[in-house]
Amino acid sequence: MNLTTRPIGALAPLFLALAMSACTKPYASPEFHPDPPRIRGIASALDPQRPVDVITIHGMCHRARGEWMATMHERLASLLGGRSGATPQAERSFGRVQLRHGIIETEQGMVRHHAIVWSPFTAERKRGLCYDSTADGSEPVGSCAITDGAPATLPVRRAPFNSGLKASLLNDCLADAVIYAGEAGDELRDQVAQAVVRALAGAAAAPMATEQASLLAQERRNPLFFISESLGSRILFDALRQLQIELADGPAALQATRARTRQVFMVANQIPILDLARPEGDEDSLQRFARGPEGEFGLEGPLPIVAFSDPNDLLSYTLHGSRYEHDDKLVIQDVLYSNAYTFLWFAERPTLAHTAYLEQPPLLEIIACGSPKEPDCPR
């Protein structure tokens, strides 16, 4: 017995080392293209004399009411050295789209955080796919996990991995893009636009009519940062374009908004693939925003965009190499980072690769402190 077990025990550390080396993060540290980067974080705009506005919007996949905003708020507050007042304070609904506000107070200045949560809009429609679960698969996810009663199960066999992947990546996530691409997308865009214009105008504008909020948005001059996730990036800029077209004061409000935008942070960027539905040769809503209303630039330089991508994220695309790289009204900074481990040098969990960007401290630090890091940033 000893002759048998002793060699096995001696080999155990080798097996452990091999197993650990088989789980790697190819991009364990952010990799910048181009390098060195020139990214302005939120901390760069902090000033005791004027607040900084940050507008966030989530991407595909179901988000619990308030949970996503609260988590994002706490992370930003921690990185910026926030103290009292760092709890989301107000909520307003426009149809099934929610706008939440919160304050982050720091020694360098105040941040007003405005979060747009559109997940409730698509949740009801996605529940129509909840029947597509199998008894031998994973637990229901997203909006299907909060349905009343026992989860439905199909009388078919499905491999557990495929079952979980279909429930999460397809039924809960890609379904959002399908909904937005259809007729329901007009209604969702309209509700997001109402939330956006009030976020641009400030928390006090929430009870105002949309036209009044647009007038107030024209007067804003304080620095503005956008943080958008996945499909949320397309929804955000489409909503801004809609405001410009439909409101009498929309062009002036958008001109003021474009002029005070310091940085756009996109995570899990899907704009290149969504752009395939655009008529060939047309500019999209992102490019129109970069140029300013009515094609008049006259603004403070090109629009700076930071695009965070995990190369193993099936639903994310870098911007270098796309047509946006050659647009002189945009300054593109790609940041590559592995959101999760690659197992056996072969596969990374698709859902984590796509949804875990804003859980990564190195990426959040770039958003808060920029790169190179702002000297006065707490982190």
Buried (B, 14 or more C-beta within 10 A) or exposed (E): EEEEEEEEEEEEEEEEEEEEEEEBBBBEEBBBBEEEBEBBBBBBBBEEEEBBBBBBBBBBBBBBBBEBBBBBBBBBBBBBBBEEBBEBEEBBBBBBBBBBBBBBBBEBBBBBBBBBBBBBBBBEBBBEBBEBBBEEBBEBBBBBBEEEEEBBBEEEEBEEEEBBBBBBBEBBBBBBBBBBEEEBBEBBBBBBBBBBBBBBBBBEBBEBEBEBBBBBBBEBEBBBBBBBBBBBBBBBBBBBBBBBEEBEBBBBBBBBBBBBBBBBBBBBBBBBBBBEEEEEEEBBBBBBBBBBBEEEEEBEEBBBBBBBBBBBBEBBBBBBEBEBEEBEBBBBBBBBBBBBBBEEEEEBBBBBBBBBBBBBEEBBBBBBBBBEBBEEBBB
